Structures are given as C-alpha cells and as structure tokens.
C-alpha cells in the first residue's frame, strides 16, 4: 500500500528557513510527478511547487526565488527547501504524488512562521 510521510515542519521566525521532506513507500517513485501543496486556515489548498519525473519544476508566483523543490529517486523522497519565510507561508504542507489516474497524499506537516 502506498504511503507518503512528510516531515520537517515546525515553528520558525520570519526570514528563516525550513526543509520539508516527503518519503514514499509502496510505489515506483521515479515515474510520479510530485508536488507540495499548502492549506492555511480558512483558505483552499493551493499548489506550492511540483516536479515531474524528468525534473521539470513549477512554482506558484508567491514562492518563486524563495522555495526550491527537488527529488531523490534513490531515497524515494521529495524535498521542499523554504527560505525567507514570511507569516503568509504559515500553513499545513502536504505532498502529493500523481501518475496517470493515480493520486496519493501525505498527512501533512504544520509550518508556522511567527516571531
């Protein structure tokens, strides 16, 4: 059975950095497009960044130049390096794996940016 497990969230001050990890099991990791989404209280879940099986990256405008998505297929892990964090980045962050008609989500990890 497929599992996606996120880690790396926490409390960070404005201007700080965090690196989120999402490790998958039960799937052929390398063929999936992987994405990071976030959902803030009272808001819809939104795409933050994604990376295709060939390594093409896509970012929402609000994180361009600050966040970097990467993947390590040997470790079945996708990362989200987040720099220059602001309170507006506070949300639960989820990873998502998609291949053809198959979609899997992780359980989420909380990121709080506050002084």
N, C-alpha and C positions, 0 to 999 in steps of 0.2 A: 504494500500500500504506500502511496506517495505521501511524503511529509515534507513540509518546508518549515524550518525553525529559524526565526530571527533572533538576533542578539545585538548588544552594543548600545542600546538606548540608555537614557539617563537624564540627569539634570546637568545643564551646562550654562555658563554665563554668556551673555551676548558677546559676540565676537569670537567665541570659542569654536572648537571642532569636536566632531564625533565620527566614528566609523561604524556603520551598521554592517552586519553580516547576515546572510541567509543561506543556510546549508540544507541541501535537499537529499532525500533518500527515496529509493523505490522507483527511480525514473532514469531514463537515458538523458542525463543532464545537458549534454552538449548540443542537443537538437532544439532545445527550448529557447524561445525569446523570454527574457527575464525582465521584470520591471519592479520598481519601487513606487508605491502609492502612499498617500498620507490622508488622514482624515482628522480635521480639527473639530472641536466641539461645535455642534450646530451647523456644520458645513458638510458638503458632499465629499466623498472620497475623490481624490484627484491624482492623476499620474504625475510623478516627480521626474522619473527618468526610466528609460529602458535600454536594453542592449540585445541585439539579435544574436543568433548562433554564429554569425560571421564577424561579430564585434562592432557592428554599427550602433552608434549611440544616439539617443534623442533625449532632450531635456525640456522641461517646462521653462518658459522665459524667466520666471522668478528665481530660478536656481542656477541659471547659466553663469559660468565663471566662478561659482562657489562650490558646487557639488560635482562629484565625479563617480560615475558608475563603472564597475569593472567586474570581470568574472574570472574564476579559476576553475576550469573544467576538471582538472585533475583532483580538485578538492570538493567538487560539486557545490561550489559556493559563489554567491554573487555579493558584491560589496557596494556600499554607498558611502563615499568619503564626503563629509559635510563640513565645510569651512565657513568662516564669517557668519556664524549662525545669528539669527535675529529672533525676537519673540514671535514673529509671524511664522516661523518654522515649527513652532510647537504643535505637535500632533501625534497620533498613533501612526507609525510607519509599518506598512505591510509589503511583503514581497509577493510577487505573482509570477507564475510560470505558465506559458502558453505554447501549445504546439498543435496545429490544426484545430480540431474541435475540443481539445483537452485543456482545461484551465484549473490551476491549483493555486490556493492562497495559503500564506502563513497566518499565524495567530496574531501577529502584530507586536511591536515594541514601542513603548512610550518614549518620546523625545520632548523634553521640556527645556525651553530656553528662557532663563529668568535670572535676574540679579538678586 
